[in-house]
């Protein structure tokens, strides 16, 4: 695992220092309030949730929606979207309806990746189903643009106060790689180790996950199993720490 963090990760971890809020920009807040249509797809957030869940072809080949579903304080490839503003962020974090919509967006993308959210409290994931997860995993391995999407998703979840879900995602992928050999391409491992695993502002959890990941990568005799994954999340739920007190 590289010890040098990418510039975008450093800026994320530091909270985007020097970035100024633009009070005139409200596109993300209005979109998640179901009052603005995203561009270029011209859909409200609830229409995307209703029409696109399970539409894997659309989710794979459309590219402009991800900046709307998971806004962050960075420019993306869709210049019809806007970077998230801090005043929007505060409003979104304090609106339970918006937070539920963001979780729904997360569920939509998890299904696309062959995964399912089992617990909003802990972030625990499972495979989407015994029959459907394999082709979705294969698509994730094959389609590298999804690696950038996942970095955006994790940053967004962290920004809006849902960072607990990031740990559930990361440890699910790690357990699948370690115990079953799924999702273990060099491209995914690189994205995970340099980007995804660092989309955590909680230093204790970031450090714990990095240590376990190093053991998985370096030692063929060490297995980070599904059981170990579930135990870590349950330990965090009861003690506040992945590694215990």
C-alpha positions as CSV (number, residue, x, y, z in Angstrom):
1,X,0.0,0.0,0.0
2,X,1.3,3.4,-1.0
3,X,2.0,5.8,1.9
4,X,1.7,8.9,-0.4
5,X,-1.9,10.0,-0.6
6,X,-3.4,11.5,-3.8
7,X,-3.9,15.2,-3.7
8,X,-7.7,15.0,-3.8
9,X,-7.6,12.7,-0.8
10,X,-5.4,15.1,1.1
11,X,-7.8,18.0,0.4
12,X,-10.7,15.8,1.4
13,X,-9.1,14.8,4.7
14,X,-8.2,18.4,5.5
15,X,-11.7,19.6,4.8
16,X,-10.9,21.5,1.6
17,X,-8.9,24.3,3.2
18,X,-9.3,27.7,1.7
19,X,-12.4,26.8,-0.3
20,X,-15.0,29.5,0.0
21,X,-18.7,29.0,0.1
22,X,-20.8,30.5,-2.8
23,X,-24.2,31.4,-1.3
24,X,-25.7,31.8,-4.8
25,X,-25.2,28.1,-5.7
26,X,-28.0,25.8,-4.5
27,X,-28.3,23.2,-7.2
28,X,-27.4,20.2,-5.0
29,X,-29.8,21.2,-2.2
30,X,-32.6,21.9,-4.6
31,X,-32.0,18.6,-6.4
32,X,-32.1,16.6,-3.1
33,X,-35.2,18.6,-2.0
34,X,-36.8,17.2,-5.2
35,X,-37.3,20.7,-6.6
36,X,-34.6,20.7,-9.4
37,X,-34.0,18.3,-12.3
38,X,-30.5,17.0,-12.8
39,X,-28.7,17.7,-16.1
40,X,-28.4,16.3,-18.6
41,X,-30.9,13.5,-17.7
42,X,-33.7,15.9,-16.7
43,X,-34.9,13.9,-13.7
44,X,-35.9,14.6,-10.1
45,X,-34.1,12.6,-7.4
46,X,-37.2,10.6,-6.7
47,X,-37.7,9.8,-10.4
48,X,-34.1,8.4,-10.6
49,X,-34.8,6.3,-7.5
50,X,-38.0,4.9,-9.0
51,X,-36.9,4.4,-12.6
52,X,-33.3,3.5,-12.4
53,X,-33.0,1.0,-9.6
54,X,-31.9,-2.2,-11.3
55,X,-31.4,-0.6,-14.7
56,X,-27.8,-1.7,-15.0
57,X,-27.3,-0.6,-18.6
58,X,-28.4,2.9,-17.8
59,X,-26.3,3.1,-14.7
60,X,-23.2,1.8,-16.5
61,X,-23.4,4.0,-19.6
62,X,-24.8,7.2,-18.3
63,X,-22.2,9.3,-16.7
64,X,-23.7,12.7,-15.6
65,X,-26.0,11.4,-12.8
66,X,-23.3,10.4,-10.3
67,X,-22.3,14.1,-9.6
68,X,-25.9,14.8,-8.7
69,X,-26.5,11.7,-6.6
70,X,-23.3,12.1,-4.7
71,X,-22.3,15.8,-4.6
72,X,-18.9,16.7,-3.1
73,X,-16.8,19.9,-2.8
74,X,-14.9,19.1,-6.0
75,X,-15.6,19.6,-9.7
76,X,-16.5,16.4,-11.6
77,X,-16.8,15.6,-15.3
78,X,-20.4,16.9,-15.6
79,X,-20.2,20.6,-15.9
80,X,-24.0,20.9,-15.7
81,X,-23.6,20.0,-12.0
82,X,-22.1,22.1,-9.3
83,X,-19.6,21.4,-6.5
84,X,-21.3,21.0,-3.1
85,X,-21.3,24.3,-1.1
86,X,-20.9,24.4,2.6
87,X,-24.2,26.1,3.2
88,X,-25.9,23.4,1.2
89,X,-24.1,20.7,3.2
90,X,-25.4,22.1,6.5
91,X,-29.0,22.2,5.3
92,X,-28.7,18.7,3.8
93,X,-27.2,17.2,7.0
94,X,-30.1,18.5,9.1
95,X,-32.9,17.3,6.8
96,X,-33.9,13.7,7.6
97,X,-35.8,13.4,4.2
98,X,-32.6,14.4,2.3
99,X,-30.5,12.0,4.3
100,X,-32.9,9.2,3.6
101,X,-32.7,10.0,-0.1
102,X,-28.9,9.9,0.0
103,X,-29.1,6.5,1.6
104,X,-31.5,5.4,-1.1
105,X,-29.0,6.6,-3.7
106,X,-26.4,4.5,-2.0
107,X,-28.6,1.5,-2.1
108,X,-29.2,2.0,-5.8
109,X,-25.5,2.0,-6.5
110,X,-24.8,-0.9,-4.2
111,X,-27.3,-3.0,-6.1
112,X,-25.5,-2.0,-9.3
113,X,-22.3,-3.3,-7.7
114,X,-23.8,-6.5,-6.6
115,X,-24.2,-5.5,-2.9
116,X,-27.0,-4.8,-0.4
117,X,-27.1,-2.6,2.7
118,X,-28.2,-4.8,5.6
119,X,-27.9,-2.2,8.4
120,X,-28.0,1.6,8.2
121,X,-26.8,1.7,11.7
122,X,-23.5,-0.2,11.2
123,X,-23.1,-0.1,7.4
124,X,-23.1,-3.9,7.2
125,X,-23.3,-5.1,3.6
126,X,-24.0,-8.5,1.9
127,X,-24.1,-9.7,-1.6
128,X,-27.2,-8.6,-3.5
129,X,-28.3,-12.2,-4.0
130,X,-26.7,-15.6,-4.6
131,X,-27.5,-15.5,-8.3
132,X,-27.1,-11.8,-9.2
133,X,-24.0,-10.7,-7.4
134,X,-21.5,-12.5,-9.7
135,X,-22.2,-10.6,-12.9
136,X,-22.3,-7.3,-11.0
137,X,-18.9,-8.0,-9.4
138,X,-17.6,-8.9,-12.8
139,X,-18.8,-5.6,-14.2
140,X,-17.1,-3.7,-11.3
141,X,-13.8,-5.5,-12.1
142,X,-14.1,-4.8,-15.8
143,X,-15.4,-1.2,-15.8
144,X,-12.7,1.0,-14.3
145,X,-14.7,4.2,-14.3
146,X,-16.7,2.8,-11.4
147,X,-13.6,3.1,-9.2
148,X,-13.8,6.9,-9.5
149,X,-17.5,6.8,-8.8
150,X,-16.9,4.9,-5.6
151,X,-14.4,7.4,-4.4
152,X,-17.0,10.1,-4.9
153,X,-19.7,8.1,-3.2
154,X,-17.5,7.5,-0.1
155,X,-16.5,11.2,0.1
156,X,-20.1,12.3,-0.1
157,X,-21.3,9.9,2.6
158,X,-18.5,11.2,4.8
159,X,-19.5,14.8,4.2
160,X,-23.2,14.4,5.0
161,X,-22.5,12.5,8.3
162,X,-22.9,8.9,7.0
163,X,-19.2,8.0,7.2
164,X,-20.1,4.9,9.3
165,X,-21.4,3.4,6.0
166,X,-17.9,3.8,4.4
167,X,-16.4,1.3,6.8
168,X,-19.1,-1.2,6.1
169,X,-18.4,-0.9,2.4
170,X,-14.6,-1.2,2.8
171,X,-14.6,-4.2,5.1
172,X,-17.2,-6.0,2.9
173,X,-14.9,-5.6,-0.1
174,X,-11.9,-6.7,1.9
175,X,-13.7,-9.8,3.2
176,X,-14.8,-10.7,-0.3
177,X,-11.2,-10.3,-1.5
178,X,-9.6,-12.2,1.4
179,X,-12.0,-15.1,1.9
180,X,-13.3,-15.7,-1.6
181,X,-11.0,-14.0,-4.0
182,X,-13.7,-11.8,-5.4
183,X,-13.0,-8.2,-6.5
184,X,-9.3,-8.9,-6.3
185,X,-8.1,-7.3,-9.5
186,X,-4.9,-5.1,-9.3
187,X,-7.0,-2.1,-10.4
188,X,-9.6,-2.5,-7.6
189,X,-6.9,-3.2,-5.0
190,X,-5.0,0.0,-6.1
191,X,-8.2,2.1,-6.0
192,X,-9.1,0.7,-2.6
193,X,-5.7,1.1,-1.0
194,X,-4.9,4.6,-2.3
195,X,-8.4,6.2,-2.5
196,X,-11.4,4.3,-1.0
197,X,-9.8,3.3,2.3
198,X,-8.6,6.9,2.8
199,X,-12.1,8.4,2.4
200,X,-12.5,8.3,6.2
201,X,-11.8,11.3,8.3
202,X,-12.0,9.1,11.4
203,X,-8.2,8.6,11.9
204,X,-8.7,5.6,14.2
205,X,-10.9,3.7,11.7
206,X,-8.7,4.7,8.8
207,X,-5.6,3.3,10.6
208,X,-7.3,0.1,11.7
209,X,-8.6,-0.6,8.2
210,X,-5.1,0.1,6.7
211,X,-3.5,-2.3,9.1
212,X,-5.9,-5.1,8.3
213,X,-5.6,-4.5,4.6
214,X,-1.8,-4.7,4.7
215,X,-2.1,-8.1,6.4
216,X,-4.5,-9.3,3.7
217,X,-2.2,-8.1,0.9
218,X,1.0,-9.4,2.4
219,X,0.1,-12.7,4.1
220,X,-1.5,-15.6,2.3
221,X,-2.2,-17.3,5.6
222,X,-4.3,-14.4,7.0
223,X,-8.0,-14.4,6.1
224,X,-10.3,-11.5,6.8
225,X,-13.5,-13.5,6.9
226,X,-17.2,-12.5,6.8
227,X,-17.3,-13.5,10.4
228,X,-14.4,-11.1,11.3
229,X,-16.1,-8.4,9.3
230,X,-19.4,-8.7,11.2
231,X,-17.6,-8.9,14.5
232,X,-15.7,-5.7,13.8
233,X,-18.9,-3.7,13.0
234,X,-20.7,-5.1,16.0
235,X,-17.7,-4.3,18.2
236,X,-17.8,-0.7,16.9
237,X,-21.5,-0.6,17.6
238,X,-21.1,-1.6,21.2
239,X,-17.7,-0.1,22.1
240,X,-17.3,2.7,19.6
241,X,-14.1,1.2,18.1
242,X,-13.5,-1.3,15.4
243,X,-10.6,-2.7,17.3
244,X,-12.2,-2.5,20.7
245,X,-11.3,-0.4,23.7
